[in-house]
Amino acid sequence: MLNREIAERLDTNIRNVQRSIEKIESAFDQNISLSNYFNFKKDGRYHTVSQNLFLKEDEILLLIKILVSSRSLNKRELSHLIDKMVNMSGIENRKLVKASVTSELLSDIYIDDKSDRQKKLWELEQYIFNREKIEFEYTDHERLEKAETKKFEILPVHTFFDNYYFFLTGMEKQTHQYVTYRIDWMDKIEPIRVRLNIEHRERLDHGKEAEHNLYGYMGKRTHIYFEYYGYIGYIKDKFPNCRVIKRLDKPNRFPFSVNLIEIEVNYSDGVKLWLLGETTILRVVKPQAIADDIKKTLYDTYCLYNDDDDDL
C-alpha cells in the first residue's frame, strides 16, 4: 500500500501518515486562499499537490530557455536562478524540465563579469520607486583600456536589459540630461540625503523610448532609409516602428524582394553597429551623413584587411 511505502520512507508508522494526509485534506477544504494557489487531489493510489495560479511547467521551461540564451548572468547567478525555477515545476514533470536545460548548462555560456546584477538591479529599482537621488562610482571600460573611475550624482529613472547587459538611465546632476550607465560597472551606490537641484517632472515613456535605442546607447532621433535585401520579418521584429515604403525593382543575389524601409531610431554607436552587421543585405540611402559614416567605416575596415603585415 502507498501509506506503508510513505511510512517506510519517512521512518514513521502508517497511522501518522494517514493523519498527515487527513490534515492536508482538511486544510484545503477550509482554506480558500490555499485552494486558490494549489490543487490537492488523489490520482488512484497517489495524492498530489499541483500549482494552480503559479507558473506552469511549459511556462517555466520557456522562461529558462530565454534566460539561458540571453547570456546575461554569471555562473553563480544563473545556476542559482535556474535551480529555483526548475524546483517550481511539478514533481511529475521536474525531470523533464531539468533534462531539457542540462545540456545547455554544461557549456560555459555565462557572462564573464562577476558582479551581482540581481542585488544591484533590485537596489536601483527601490531608489527609482522612492524617487531617491543617488551617487555612485562608475568605471567606463569601453572608452579606455586603462579605465578611469569617476563619481556621478543622478536621479535614477529606469532600468532595462539589452544585448547581454543591464543598464540604468538617469538624469545627471550637472547637465540635467538623461544618461545611460551599465549596471555592472557601477559601484558604491548610495542614496543622497542632501537635496540636488534636479527634478524629474515629466516622466518619459522609457518602454517606448527603448524601441529607438540599441545595445544600451542613446543618441539623436533620426529617420533612416535603407534598401533591404533579406527576410523582412527580422526588421519588423528588430524595429516595431519600421515602415516598408515600397518594393524596388532591383536585382538581388538572395531569393527575396528588395524593399525600401524607413526606421525611426536614436542614431548612436549601437545603431551604427547594427547597420554595419547587416551590410551584406542592407544599403543606407539617407540621411547622407549616415550613409557616408557607414561607407567610411567599411573602407577603414577594408584597409585593416588590406594591410600586408601579418603577425601570425
Secondary structure, 3 states (H helix, E strand, C coil): CHHHHHHHHHCCCHHHHHHHHHHHHHHHHHCHHHHHHEEEEEECCEEEEEECCCCCHHHHHHHHHHHHHHCCCCHHHHHHHHHHHHHHCCHHHHHHHHHHHHHHHCCCCCCCCCCCHHHHHHHHHHHHHCCCCEEEEEECCCCCCCCCEEEEEEEEEEEEEECCEEEEEEEECCCCCEEEEEHHHEEEEEECCCCCCCCCCCCCCHHHHHHHCECCECCEEEEEEEEECCCHHHHHHHCCCCEEEEEECCCCCCCCCEEEEEEEEEECHHHHHHHHHCCCCEEEEECHHHHHHHHHHHHHHHHHHCCCCCCC
